[in-house]
């Protein structure tokens, strides 16, 4: 059950990251980072790895986008 919640948070974070890739919307990735961190924590508690892995990928993409844009743009 916890893995399902983690997977849902990862999917929501992925949708937010896709929107945050657009120019001038990079600040939205801060929301995706927060959501995916919660999903990673829940994923570590769960017995399966799929939710945690999805959240880790979303977190890496969001942080990479923030690094490119200087954290804001």
PQR file with spaces between the fields and no chain letter, atoms N, CA, C, O and H, PARSE charges and radii, in Angstrom:
ATOM       1  N    UNK     1       0.819   -1.191    0.000 -0.4000 1.5000
ATOM       2  CA   UNK     1       0.000    0.000    0.000 -0.0000 2.0000
ATOM       3  C    UNK     1       0.869    1.263    0.000  0.5500 1.7000
ATOM       4  O    UNK     1       0.572    2.236   -0.694 -0.5500 1.4000
ATOM       5  N    UNK     2       1.941    1.229    0.787 -0.4000 1.5000
ATOM       6  CA   UNK     2       2.829    2.379    0.837 -0.0000 2.0000
ATOM       7  C    UNK     2       3.530    2.566   -0.503  0.5500 1.7000
ATOM       8  O    UNK     2       3.775    3.695   -0.929 -0.5500 1.4000
ATOM       9  H    UNK     2       2.182    0.439    1.350  0.4000 1.0000
ATOM      10  N    UNK     3       3.853    1.451   -1.170 -0.4000 1.5000
ATOM      11  CA   UNK     3       4.479    1.549   -2.486 -0.0000 2.0000
ATOM      12  C    UNK     3       3.535    2.199   -3.484  0.5500 1.7000
ATOM      13  O    UNK     3       3.983    2.964   -4.338 -0.5500 1.4000
ATOM      14  H    UNK     3       3.653    0.534   -0.825  0.4000 1.0000
ATOM      15  N    UNK     4       2.253    1.916   -3.399 -0.4000 1.5000
ATOM      16  CA   UNK     4       1.273    2.533   -4.296 -0.0000 2.0000
ATOM      17  C    UNK     4       1.203    4.039   -4.066  0.5500 1.7000
ATOM      18  O    UNK     4       1.138    4.809   -5.024 -0.5500 1.4000
ATOM      19  H    UNK     4       1.890    1.294   -2.706  0.4000 1.0000
ATOM      20  N    UNK     5       1.215    4.463   -2.815 -0.4000 1.5000
ATOM      21  CA   UNK     5       1.207    5.894   -2.510 -0.0000 2.0000
ATOM      22  C    UNK     5       2.481    6.545   -3.033  0.5500 1.7000
ATOM      23  O    UNK     5       2.437    7.645   -3.584 -0.5500 1.4000
ATOM      24  H    UNK     5       1.268    3.838   -2.036  0.4000 1.0000
ATOM      25  N    UNK     6       3.610    5.875   -2.863 -0.4000 1.5000
ATOM      26  CA   UNK     6       4.877    6.388   -3.380 -0.0000 2.0000
ATOM      27  C    UNK     6       4.841    6.491   -4.896  0.5500 1.7000
ATOM      28  O    UNK     6       5.326    7.470   -5.464 -0.5500 1.4000
ATOM      29  H    UNK     6       3.646    4.981   -2.415  0.4000 1.0000
ATOM      30  N    UNK     7       4.271    5.493   -5.554 -0.4000 1.5000
ATOM      31  CA   UNK     7       4.172    5.510   -7.016 -0.0000 2.0000
ATOM      32  C    UNK     7       3.261    6.643   -7.486  0.5500 1.7000
ATOM      33  O    UNK     7       3.564    7.299   -8.482 -0.5500 1.4000
ATOM      34  H    UNK     7       3.877    4.698   -5.092  0.4000 1.0000
ATOM      35  N    UNK     8       2.158    6.881   -6.790 -0.4000 1.5000
ATOM      36  CA   UNK     8       1.245    7.975   -7.148 -0.0000 2.0000
ATOM      37  C    UNK     8       1.942    9.323   -6.970  0.5500 1.7000
ATOM      38  O    UNK     8       1.794   10.211   -7.810 -0.5500 1.4000
ATOM      39  H    UNK     8       1.912    6.348   -5.981  0.4000 1.0000
ATOM      40  N    UNK     9       2.696    9.482   -5.891 -0.4000 1.5000
ATOM      41  CA   UNK     9       3.454   10.716   -5.691 -0.0000 2.0000
ATOM      42  C    UNK     9       4.505   10.892   -6.784  0.5500 1.7000
ATOM      43  O    UNK     9       4.742   12.010   -7.244 -0.5500 1.4000
ATOM      44  H    UNK     9       2.816    8.761   -5.208  0.4000 1.0000
ATOM      45  N    UNK    10       5.131    9.803   -7.198 -0.4000 1.5000
ATOM      46  CA   UNK    10       6.109    9.868   -8.287 -0.0000 2.0000
ATOM      47  C    UNK    10       5.466   10.272   -9.597  0.5500 1.7000
ATOM      48  O    UNK    10       6.036   11.055  -10.356 -0.5500 1.4000
ATOM      49  H    UNK    10       4.939    8.896   -6.824  0.4000 1.0000
ATOM      50  N    UNK    11       4.295    9.750   -9.863 -0.4000 1.5000
ATOM      51  CA   UNK    11       3.591   10.125  -11.096 -0.0000 2.0000
ATOM      52  C    UNK    11       3.189   11.594  -11.062  0.5500 1.7000
ATOM      53  O    UNK    11       3.317   12.294  -12.066 -0.5500 1.4000
ATOM      54  H    UNK    11       3.831    9.114   -9.246  0.4000 1.0000
ATOM      55  N    UNK    12       2.702   12.069   -9.910 -0.4000 1.5000
ATOM      56  CA   UNK    12       2.330   13.478   -9.783 -0.0000 2.0000
ATOM      57  C    UNK    12       3.558   14.366   -9.931  0.5500 1.7000
ATOM      58  O    UNK    12       3.496   15.413  -10.575 -0.5500 1.4000
ATOM      59  H    UNK    12       2.598   11.500   -9.094  0.4000 1.0000
ATOM      60  N    UNK    13       4.666   13.952   -9.338 -0.4000 1.5000
ATOM      61  CA   UNK    13       5.903   14.707   -9.492 -0.0000 2.0000
ATOM      62  C    UNK    13       6.388   14.730  -10.925  0.5500 1.7000
ATOM      63  O    UNK    13       6.927   15.738  -11.384 -0.5500 1.4000
ATOM      64  H    UNK    13       4.715   13.102   -8.815  0.4000 1.0000
ATOM      65  N    UNK    14       6.202   13.620  -11.644 -0.4000 1.5000
ATOM      66  CA   UNK    14       6.618   13.565  -13.038 -0.0000 2.0000
ATOM      67  C    UNK    14       5.805   14.537  -13.894  0.5500 1.7000
ATOM      68  O    UNK    14       6.358   15.192  -14.777 -0.5500 1.4000
ATOM      69  H    UNK    14       5.764   12.802  -11.271  0.4000 1.0000
ATOM      70  N    UNK    15       4.522   14.632  -13.645 -0.4000 1.5000
ATOM      71  CA   UNK    15       3.680   15.580  -14.381 -0.0000 2.0000
ATOM      72  C    UNK    15       4.141   17.012  -14.104  0.5500 1.7000
ATOM      73  O    UNK    15       4.201   17.835  -15.018 -0.5500 1.4000
ATOM      74  H    UNK    15       4.073   14.100  -12.928  0.4000 1.0000
ATOM      75  N    UNK    16       4.464   17.307  -12.857 -0.4000 1.5000
ATOM      76  CA   UNK    16       4.924   18.640  -12.502 -0.0000 2.0000
ATOM      77  C    UNK    16       6.274   18.938  -13.148  0.5500 1.7000
ATOM      78  O    UNK    16       6.502   20.058  -13.603 -0.5500 1.4000
ATOM      79  H    UNK    16       4.416   16.639  -12.114  0.4000 1.0000
ATOM      80  N    UNK    17       7.169   17.957  -13.195 -0.4000 1.5000
ATOM      81  CA   UNK    17       8.475   18.161  -13.828 -0.0000 2.0000
ATOM      82  C    UNK    17       8.316   18.409  -15.321  0.5500 1.7000
ATOM      83  O    UNK    17       9.032   19.236  -15.887 -0.5500 1.4000
ATOM      84  H    UNK    17       6.983   17.047  -12.825  0.4000 1.0000
ATOM      85  N    UNK    18       7.402   17.718  -15.960 -0.4000 1.5000
ATOM      86  CA   UNK    18       7.185   17.930  -17.390 -0.0000 2.0000
ATOM      87  C    UNK    18       6.732   19.357  -17.648  0.5500 1.7000
ATOM      88  O    UNK    18       7.167   19.978  -18.618 -0.5500 1.4000
ATOM      89  H    UNK    18       6.820   17.047  -15.500  0.4000 1.0000
ATOM      90  N    UNK    19       5.862   19.886  -16.793 -0.4000 1.5000
ATOM      91  CA   UNK    19       5.437   21.285  -16.922 -0.0000 2.0000
ATOM      92  C    UNK    19       6.599   22.212  -16.606  0.5500 1.7000
ATOM      93  O    UNK    19       6.751   23.250  -17.249 -0.5500 1.4000
ATOM      94  H    UNK    19       5.508   19.382  -16.005  0.4000 1.0000
ATOM      95  N    UNK    20       7.426   21.853  -15.619 -0.4000 1.5000
ATOM      96  CA   UNK    20       8.545   22.686  -15.203 -0.0000 2.0000
ATOM      97  C    UNK    20       9.691   22.743  -16.186  0.5500 1.7000
ATOM      98  O    UNK    20      10.589   23.572  -16.034 -0.5500 1.4000
ATOM      99  H    UNK    20       7.302   21.010  -15.096  0.4000 1.0000
ATOM     100  N    UNK    21       9.686   21.880  -17.194 -0.4000 1.5000
ATOM     101  CA   UNK    21      10.746   21.921  -18.199 -0.0000 2.0000
ATOM     102  C    UNK    21      10.578   23.116  -19.127  0.5500 1.7000
ATOM     103  O    UNK    21      11.550   23.581  -19.721 -0.5500 1.4000
ATOM     104  H    UNK    21       8.957   21.207  -17.317  0.4000 1.0000
ATOM     105  N    UNK    22       9.362   23.615  -19.255 -0.4000 1.5000
ATOM     106  CA   UNK    22       9.119   24.770  -20.113 -0.0000 2.0000
ATOM     107  C    UNK    22       9.889   25.984  -19.610  0.5500 1.7000
ATOM     108  O    UNK    22      10.069   26.137  -18.402 -0.5500 1.4000
ATOM     109  H    UNK    22       8.572   23.238  -18.772  0.4000 1.0000
ATOM     110  N    UNK    23      10.345   26.844  -20.505 -0.4000 1.5000
ATOM     111  CA   UNK    23      11.067   28.044  -20.077 -0.0000 2.0000
ATOM     112  C    UNK    23      10.199   28.926  -19.176  0.5500 1.7000
ATOM     113  O    UNK    23       8.986   29.021  -19.364 -0.5500 1.4000
ATOM     114  H    UNK    23      10.199   26.720  -21.487  0.4000 1.0000
ATOM     115  N    UNK    24      10.831   29.558  -18.210 -0.4000 1.5000
ATOM     116  CA   UNK    24      10.237   30.471  -17.244 -0.0000 2.0000
ATOM     117  C    UNK    24       9.298   29.783  -16.252  0.5500 1.7000
ATOM     118  O    UNK    24       8.623   30.463  -15.480 -0.5500 1.4000
ATOM     119  H    UNK    24      11.816   29.480  -18.057  0.4000 1.0000
ATOM     120  N    UNK    25       9.243   28.471  -16.258 -0.4000 1.5000
ATOM     121  CA   UNK    25       8.444   27.744  -15.273 -0.0000 2.0000
ATOM     122  C    UNK    25       9.310   26.803  -14.440  0.5500 1.7000
ATOM     123  O    UNK    25       8.810   25.836  -13.865 -0.5500 1.4000
ATOM     124  H    UNK    25       9.791   27.919  -16.885  0.4000 1.0000
ATOM     125  N    UNK    26      10.591   27.086  -14.377 -0.4000 1.5000
ATOM     126  CA   UNK    26      11.519   26.230  -13.644 -0.0000 2.0000
ATOM     127  C    UNK    26      11.281   26.212  -12.154  0.5500 1.7000
ATOM     128  O    UNK    26      11.628   25.238  -11.486 -0.5500 1.4000
ATOM     129  H    UNK    26      10.998   27.872  -14.844  0.4000 1.0000
ATOM     130  N    UNK    27      10.698   27.264  -11.618 -0.4000 1.5000
ATOM     131  CA   UNK    27      10.425   27.333  -10.179 -0.0000 2.0000
ATOM     132  C    UNK    27       9.437   26.258   -9.741  0.5500 1.7000
ATOM     133  O    UNK    27       9.389   25.905   -8.562 -0.5500 1.4000
ATOM     134  H    UNK    27      10.416   28.055  -12.161  0.4000 1.0000
ATOM     135  N    UNK    28       8.656   25.740  -10.670 -0.4000 1.5000
ATOM     136  CA   UNK    28       7.697   24.679  -10.346 -0.0000 2.0000
ATOM     137  C    UNK    28       8.418   23.397   -9.932  0.5500 1.7000
ATOM     138  O    UNK    28       7.854   22.560   -9.227 -0.5500 1.4000
ATOM     139  H    UNK    28       8.695   26.027  -11.627  0.4000 1.0000
ATOM     140  N    UNK    29       9.667   23.249  -10.376 -0.4000 1.5000
ATOM     141  CA   UNK    29      10.427   22.052  -10.023 -0.0000 2.0000
ATOM     142  C    UNK    29      10.704   21.956   -8.529  0.5500 1.7000
ATOM     143  O    UNK    29      10.948   20.860   -8.024 -0.5500 1.4000
ATOM     144  H    UNK    29      10.125   23.928  -10.949  0.4000 1.0000
ATOM     145  N    UNK    30      10.674   23.073   -7.809 -0.4000 1.5000
ATOM     146  CA   UNK    30      10.818   23.012   -6.350 -0.0000 2.0000
ATOM     147  C    UNK    30       9.668   22.223   -5.738  0.5500 1.7000
ATOM     148  O    UNK    30       9.867   21.497   -4.764 -0.5500 1.4000
ATOM     149  H    UNK    30      10.476   23.964   -8.219  0.4000 1.0000
ATOM     150  N    UNK    31       8.485   22.356   -6.290 -0.4000 1.5000
ATOM     151  CA   UNK    31       7.333   21.588   -5.809 -0.0000 2.0000
ATOM     152  C    UNK    31       7.537   20.104   -6.111  0.5500 1.7000
ATOM     153  O    UNK    31       7.233   19.238   -5.289 -0.5500 1.4000
ATOM     154  H    UNK    31       8.324   22.946   -7.081  0.4000 1.0000
ATOM     155  N    UNK    32       8.060   19.830   -7.315 -0.4000 1.5000
ATOM     156  CA   UNK    32       8.314   18.441   -7.696 -0.0000 2.0000
ATOM     157  C    UNK    32       9.386   17.813   -6.813  0.5500 1.7000
ATOM     158  O    UNK    32       9.303   16.629   -6.486 -0.5500 1.4000
ATOM     159  H    UNK    32       8.306   20.533   -7.982  0.4000 1.0000
ATOM     160  N    UNK    33      10.390   18.595   -6.424 -0.4000 1.5000
ATOM     161  CA   UNK    33      11.431   18.076   -5.535 -0.0000 2.0000
ATOM     162  C    UNK    33      10.827   17.686   -4.190  0.5500 1.7000
ATOM     163  O    UNK    33      11.143   16.626   -3.651 -0.5500 1.4000
ATOM     164  H    UNK    33      10.458   19.557   -6.689  0.4000 1.0000
ATOM     165  N    UNK    34       9.967   18.532   -3.652 -0.4000 1.5000
ATOM     166  CA   UNK    34       9.342   18.235   -2.362 -0.0000 2.0000
ATOM     167  C    UNK    34       8.466   16.990   -2.441  0.5500 1.7000
ATOM     168  O    UNK    34       8.516   16.133   -1.559 -0.5500 1.4000
ATOM     169  H    UNK    34       9.711   19.393   -4.090  0.4000 1.0000
ATOM     170  N    UNK    35       7.668   16.895   -3.493 -0.4000 1.5000
ATOM     171  CA   UNK    35       6.781   15.736   -3.652 -0.0000 2.0000
ATOM     172  C    UNK    35       7.592   14.455   -3.826  0.5500 1.7000
ATOM     173  O    UNK    35       7.270   13.428   -3.228 -0.5500 1.4000
ATOM     174  H    UNK    35       7.627   17.592   -4.209  0.4000 1.0000
ATOM     175  N    UNK    36       8.639   14.514   -4.641 -0.4000 1.5000
ATOM     176  CA   UNK    36       9.417   13.302   -4.884 -0.0000 2.0000
ATOM     177  C    UNK    36      10.251   12.908   -3.656  0.5500 1.7000
ATOM     178  O    UNK    36      10.510   11.722   -3.452 -0.5500 1.4000
ATOM     179  H    UNK    36       8.900   15.349   -5.127  0.4000 1.0000
ATOM     180  N    UNK    37      10.669   13.868   -2.846 -0.4000 1.5000
ATOM     181  CA   UNK    37      11.368   13.504   -1.607 -0.0000 2.0000
ATOM     182  C    UNK    37      10.446   12.749   -0.653  0.5500 1.7000
ATOM     183  O    UNK    37      10.862   11.782   -0.014 -0.5500 1.4000
ATOM     184  H    UNK    37      10.459   14.832   -3.012  0.4000 1.0000
ATOM     185  N    UNK    38       9.211   13.186   -0.560 -0.4000 1.5000
ATOM     186  CA   UNK    38       8.244   12.460    0.262 -0.0000 2.0000
ATOM     187  C    UNK    38       8.028   11.061   -0.311  0.5500 1.7000
ATOM     188  O    UNK    38       7.939   10.083    0.431 -0.5500 1.4000
ATOM     189  H    UNK    38       8.873   13.971   -1.079  0.4000 1.0000
ATOM     190  N    UNK    39       7.943   10.976   -1.649 -0.4000 1.5000
ATOM     191  CA   UNK    39       7.781    9.675   -2.298 -0.0000 2.0000
ATOM     192  C    UNK    39       8.976    8.762   -2.092  0.5500 1.7000
ATOM     193  O    UNK    39       8.808    7.553   -1.935 -0.5500 1.4000
ATOM     194  H    UNK    39       8.015   11.770   -2.252  0.4000 1.0000
ATOM     195  N    UNK    40      10.187    9.321   -2.090 -0.4000 1.5000
ATOM     196  CA   UNK    40      11.387    8.513   -1.847 -0.0000 2.0000
ATOM     197  C    UNK    40      11.379    7.978   -0.427  0.5500 1.7000
ATOM     198  O    UNK    40      11.702    6.812   -0.200 -0.5500 1.4000
ATOM     199  H    UNK    40      10.324   10.304   -2.217  0.4000 1.0000
ATOM     200  N    UNK    41      11.016    8.813    0.521 -0.4000 1.5000
ATOM     201  CA   UNK    41      10.965    8.364    1.920 -0.0000 2.0000
ATOM     202  C    UNK    41       9.943    7.245    2.079  0.5500 1.7000
ATOM     203  O    UNK    41      10.214    6.239    2.735 -0.5500 1.4000
ATOM     204  H    UNK    41      10.754    9.760    0.337  0.4000 1.0000
ATOM     205  N    UNK    42       8.774    7.422    1.481 -0.4000 1.5000
ATOM     206  CA   UNK    42       7.771    6.350    1.545 -0.0000 2.0000
ATOM     207  C    UNK    42       8.241    5.109    0.794  0.5500 1.7000
ATOM     208  O    UNK    42       7.939    3.984    1.195 -0.5500 1.4000
ATOM     209  H    UNK    42       8.554    8.239    0.948  0.4000 1.0000
ATOM     210  N    UNK    43       8.981    5.314   -0.298 -0.4000 1.5000
ATOM     211  CA   UNK    43       9.496    4.183   -1.062 -0.0000 2.0000
ATOM     212  C    UNK    43      10.522    3.371   -0.295  0.5500 1.7000
ATOM     213  O    UNK    43      10.616    2.157   -0.476 -0.5500 1.4000
ATOM     214  H    UNK    43       9.225    6.227   -0.623  0.4000 1.0000
ATOM     215  N    UNK    44      11.295    4.031    0.562 -0.4000 1.5000
ATOM     216  CA   UNK    44      12.246    3.289    1.382 -0.0000 2.0000
ATOM     217  C    UNK    44      11.546    2.467    2.457  0.5500 1.7000
ATOM     218  O    UNK    44      12.069    1.442    2.895 -0.5500 1.4000
ATOM     219  H    UNK    44      11.219    5.017    0.710  0.4000 1.0000
ATOM     220  N    UNK    45      10.380    2.906    2.880 -0.4000 1.5000
ATOM     221  CA   UNK    45       9.621    2.154    3.876 -0.0000 2.0000
ATOM     222  C    UNK    45       8.944    0.944    3.239  0.5500 1.7000
ATOM     223  O    UNK    45       8.785   -0.095    3.880 -0.5500 1.4000
ATOM     224  H    UNK    45       9.955    3.738    2.524  0.4000 1.0000
ATOM     225  N    UNK    46       8.544    1.083    1.966 -0.4000 1.5000
ATOM     226  CA   UNK    46       7.804    0.017    1.287 -0.0000 2.0000
ATOM     227  C    UNK    46       8.693   -1.193    1.014  0.5500 1.7000
ATOM     228  O    UNK    46       9.920   -1.097    1.037 -0.5500 1.4000
ATOM     229  H    UNK    46       8.673    1.926    1.445  0.4000 1.0000
ATOM     230  N    UNK    47       8.061   -2.315    0.757 -0.4000 1.5000
ATOM     231  CA   UNK    47       8.807   -3.541    0.477 -0.0000 2.0000
ATOM     232  C    UNK    47       9.242   -3.636   -0.980  0.5500 1.7000
ATOM     233  O    UNK    47      10.259   -4.262   -1.280 -0.5500 1.4000
ATOM     234  H    UNK    47       7.064   -2.393    0.738  0.4000 1.0000
ATOM     235  N    UNK    48       8.491   -3.029   -1.882 -0.4000 1.5000
ATOM     236  CA   UNK    48       8.850   -3.055   -3.297 -0.0000 2.0000
ATOM     237  C    UNK    48       9.641   -1.801   -3.662  0.5500 1.7000
ATOM     238  O    UNK    48       9.644   -0.821   -2.917 -0.5500 1.4000
ATOM     239  H    UNK    48       7.665   -2.521   -1.638  0.4000 1.0000
ATOM     240  N    UNK    49      10.313   -1.842   -4.819 -0.4000 1.5000
ATOM     241  CA   UNK    49      11.222   -0.759   -5.194 -0.0000 2.0000
ATOM     242  C    UNK    49      10.700    0.158   -6.292  0.5500 1.7000
ATOM     243  O    UNK    49      11.332    1.179   -6.561 -0.5500 1.4000
ATOM     244  H    UNK    49      10.311   -2.638   -5.424  0.4000 1.0000
ATOM     245  N    UNK    50       9.591   -0.148   -6.932 -0.4000 1.5000
ATOM     246  CA   UNK    50       9.172    0.602   -8.115 -0.0000 2.0000
ATOM     247  C    UNK    50       8.815    2.048   -7.791  0.5500 1.7000
ATOM     248  O    UNK    50       9.181    2.945   -8.549 -0.5500 1.4000
ATOM     249  H    UNK    50       9.077   -0.978   -6.713  0.4000 1.0000
ATOM     250  N    UNK    51       8.126    2.298   -6.709 -0.4000 1.5000
ATOM     251  CA   UNK    51       7.766    3.663   -6.335 -0.0000 2.0000
ATOM     252  C    UNK    51       8.987    4.490   -5.984  0.5500 1.7000
ATOM     253  O    UNK    51       9.099    5.652   -6.375 -0.5500 1.4000
ATOM     254  H    UNK    51       7.829    1.569   -6.092  0.4000 1.0000
ATOM     255  N    UNK    52       9.904    3.880   -5.242 -0.4000 1.5000
ATOM     256  CA   UNK    52      11.134    4.583   -4.872 -0.0000 2.0000
ATOM     257  C    UNK    52      11.969    4.919   -6.096  0.5500 1.7000
ATOM     258  O    UNK    52      12.500    6.024   -6.200 -0.5500 1.4000
ATOM     259  H    UNK    52       9.814    2.936   -4.924  0.4000 1.0000
ATOM     260  N    UNK    53      12.091    3.973   -7.027 -0.4000 1.5000
ATOM     261  CA   UNK    53      12.889    4.210   -8.218 -0.0000 2.0000
ATOM     262  C    UNK    53      12.290    5.307   -9.091  0.5500 1.7000
ATOM     263  O    UNK    53      13.027    6.135   -9.625 -0.5500 1.4000
ATOM     264  H    UNK    53      11.659    3.075   -6.942  0.4000 1.0000
ATOM     265  N    UNK    54      10.973    5.327   -9.243 -0.4000 1.5000
ATOM     266  CA   UNK    54      10.320    6.375  -10.020 -0.0000 2.0000
ATOM     267  C    UNK    54      10.568    7.738   -9.383  0.5500 1.7000
ATOM     268  O    UNK    54      10.866    8.706  -10.082 -0.5500 1.4000
ATOM     269  H    UNK    54      10.374    4.654   -8.809  0.4000 1.0000
ATOM     270  N    UNK    55      10.447    7.816   -8.080 -0.4000 1.5000
ATOM     271  CA   UNK    55      10.670    9.078   -7.392 -0.0000 2.0000
ATOM     272  C    UNK    55      12.122    9.527   -7.483  0.5500 1.7000
ATOM     273  O    UNK    55      12.387   10.725   -7.581 -0.5500 1.4000
ATOM     274  H    UNK    55      10.204    7.030   -7.512  0.4000 1.0000
ATOM     275  N    UNK    56      13.055    8.606   -7.453 -0.4000 1.5000
ATOM     276  CA   UNK    56      14.460    8.976   -7.600 -0.0000 2.0000
ATOM     277  C    UNK    56      14.739    9.554   -8.982  0.5500 1.7000
ATOM     278  O    UNK    56      15.487   10.523   -9.109 -0.5500 1.4000
ATOM     279  H    UNK    56      12.840    7.633   -7.373  0.4000 1.0000
ATOM     280  N    UNK    57      14.144    8.969  -10.014 -0.4000 1.5000
ATOM     281  CA   UNK    57      14.322    9.498  -11.374 -0.0000 2.0000
ATOM     282  C    UNK    57      13.715   10.890  -11.484  0.5500 1.7000
ATOM     283  O    UNK    57      14.328   11.792  -12.054 -0.5500 1.4000
ATOM     284  H    UNK    57      13.536    8.182   -9.911  0.4000 1.0000
ATOM     285  N    UNK    58      12.517   11.068  -10.943 -0.4000 1.5000
ATOM     286  CA   UNK    58      11.861   12.379  -10.975 -0.0000 2.0000
ATOM     287  C    UNK    58      12.697   13.398  -10.204  0.5500 1.7000
ATOM     288  O    UNK    58      12.843   14.537  -10.647 -0.5500 1.4000
ATOM     289  H    UNK    58      12.019   10.335  -10.480  0.4000 1.0000
ATOM     290  N    UNK    59      13.239   13.004   -9.069 -0.4000 1.5000
ATOM     291  CA   UNK    59      14.065   13.903   -8.269 -0.0000 2.0000
ATOM     292  C    UNK    59      15.327   14.319   -9.013  0.5500 1.7000
ATOM     293  O    UNK    59      15.707   15.489   -8.977 -0.5500 1.4000
ATOM     294  H    UNK    59      13.119   12.079   -8.710  0.4000 1.0000
ATOM     295  N    UNK    60      15.976   13.384   -9.682 -0.4000 1.5000
ATOM     296  CA   UNK    60      17.196   13.698  -10.425 -0.0000 2.0000
ATOM     297  C    UNK    60      16.891   14.645  -11.583  0.5500 1.7000
ATOM     298  O    UNK    60      17.633   15.600  -11.812 -0.5500 1.4000
ATOM     299  H    UNK    60      15.668   12.433   -9.711  0.4000 1.0000
ATOM     300  N    UNK    61      15.814   14.391  -12.310 -0.4000 1.5000
ATOM     301  CA   UNK    61      15.451   15.261  -13.434 -0.0000 2.0000
ATOM     302  C    UNK    61      15.101   16.664  -12.935  0.5500 1.7000
ATOM     303  O    UNK    61      15.509   17.654  -13.542 -0.5500 1.4000
ATOM     304  H    UNK    61      15.211   13.615  -12.125  0.4000 1.0000
ATOM     305  N    UNK    62      14.355   16.756  -11.845 -0.4000 1.5000
ATOM     306  CA   UNK    62      13.969   18.060  -11.300 -0.0000 2.0000
ATOM     307  C    UNK    62      15.193   18.831  -10.810  0.5500 1.7000
ATOM     308  O    UNK    62      15.312   20.030  -11.063 -0.5500 1.4000
ATOM     309  H    UNK    62      14.024   15.951  -11.352  0.4000 1.0000
ATOM     310  N    UNK    63      16.093   18.158  -10.116 -0.4000 1.5000
ATOM     311  CA   UNK    63      17.296   18.835   -9.633 -0.0000 2.0000
ATOM     312  C    UNK    63      18.210   19.249  -10.782  0.5500 1.7000
ATOM     313  O    UNK    63      18.839   20.305  -10.724 -0.5500 1.4000
ATOM     314  H    UNK    63      15.996   17.184   -9.910  0.4000 1.0000
ATOM     315  N    UNK    64      18.288   18.426  -11.822 -0.4000 1.5000
ATOM     316  CA   UNK    64      19.082   18.792  -12.998 -0.0000 2.0000
ATOM     317  C    UNK    64      18.510   20.032  -13.670  0.5500 1.7000
ATOM     318  O    UNK    64      19.258   20.928  -14.061 -0.5500 1.4000
ATOM     319  H    UNK    64      17.777   17.567  -11.869  0.4000 1.0000
ATOM     320  N    UNK    65      17.197   20.088  -13.806 -0.4000 1.5000
ATOM     321  CA   UNK    65      16.551   21.252  -14.412 -0.0000 2.0000
ATOM     322  C    UNK    65      16.763   22.498  -13.553  0.5500 1.7000
ATOM     323  O    UNK    65      16.972   23.588  -14.087 -0.5500 1.4000
ATOM     324  H    UNK    65      16.589   19.361  -13.488  0.4000 1.0000
ATOM     325  N    UNK    66      16.713   22.350  -12.252 -0.4000 1.5000
ATOM     326  CA   UNK    66      16.960   23.485  -11.364 -0.0000 2.0000
ATOM     327  C    UNK    66      18.406   23.949  -11.472  0.5500 1.7000
ATOM     328  O    UNK    66      18.675   25.149  -11.426 -0.5500 1.4000
ATOM     329  H    UNK    66      16.543   21.465  -11.819  0.4000 1.0000
ATOM     330  N    UNK    67      19.341   23.011  -11.615 -0.4000 1.5000
ATOM     331  CA   UNK    67      20.748   23.381  -11.743 -0.0000 2.0000
ATOM     332  C    UNK    67      21.006   24.131  -13.041  0.5500 1.7000
ATOM     333  O    UNK    67      21.796   25.074  -13.069 -0.5500 1.4000
ATOM     334  H    UNK    67      19.123   22.036  -11.652  0.4000 1.0000
ATOM     335  N    UNK    68      20.343   23.716  -14.110 -0.4000 1.5000
ATOM     336  CA   UNK    68      20.497   24.408  -15.390 -0.0000 2.0000
ATOM     337  C    UNK    68      19.951   25.832  -15.322  0.5500 1.7000
ATOM     338  O    UNK    68      20.560   26.762  -15.851 -0.5500 1.4000
ATOM     339  H    UNK    68      19.701   22.950  -14.087  0.4000 1.0000
ATOM     340  N    UNK    69      18.817   25.995  -14.677 -0.4000 1.5000
ATOM     341  CA   UNK    69      18.180   27.295  -14.614 -0.0000 2.0000
ATOM     342  C    UNK    69      18.613   28.166  -13.455  0.5500 1.7000
ATOM     343  O    UNK    69      18.069   29.255  -13.273 -0.5500 1.4000
ATOM     344  H    UNK    69      18.323   25.239  -14.247  0.4000 1.0000
ATOM     345  N    UNK    70      19.569   27.724  -12.669 -0.4000 1.5000
ATOM     346  CA   UNK    70      20.021   28.514  -11.543 -0.0000 2.0000
ATOM     347  C    UNK    70      19.059   28.500  -10.374  0.5500 1.7000
ATOM     348  O    UNK    70      19.178   29.341   -9.482 -0.5500 1.4000
ATOM     349  H    UNK    70      20.011   26.839  -12.817  0.4000 1.0000
ATOM     350  N    UNK    71      18.117   27.583  -10.344 -0.4000 1.5000
ATOM     351  CA   UNK    71      17.203   27.447   -9.226 -0.0000 2.0000
ATOM     352  C    UNK    71      15.898   28.214   -9.372  0.5500 1.7000
ATOM     353  O    UNK    71      14.977   28.013   -8.580 -0.5500 1.4000
ATOM     354  H    UNK    71      18.020   26.900  -11.068  0.4000 1.0000
ATOM     355  N    UNK    72      15.800   29.083  -10.363 -0.4000 1.5000
ATOM     356  CA   UNK    72      14.592   29.879  -10.502 -0.0000 2.0000
ATOM     357  C    UNK    72      13.988   29.781  -11.892  0.5500 1.7000
ATOM     358  O    UNK    72      12.799   29.501  -12.038 -0.5500 1.4000
ATOM     359  H    UNK    72      16.548   29.246  -11.006  0.4000 1.0000
ATOM     360  N    UNK    73      14.798   30.009  -12.905 -0.4000 1.5000
ATOM     361  CA   UNK    73      14.262   30.140  -14.260 -0.0000 2.0000
ATOM     362  C    UNK    73      13.887   28.802  -14.815  0.5500 1.7000
ATOM     363  O    UNK    73      13.417   28.714  -15.950 -0.5500 1.4000
ATOM     364  H    UNK    73      15.764   30.237  -12.786  0.4000 1.0000
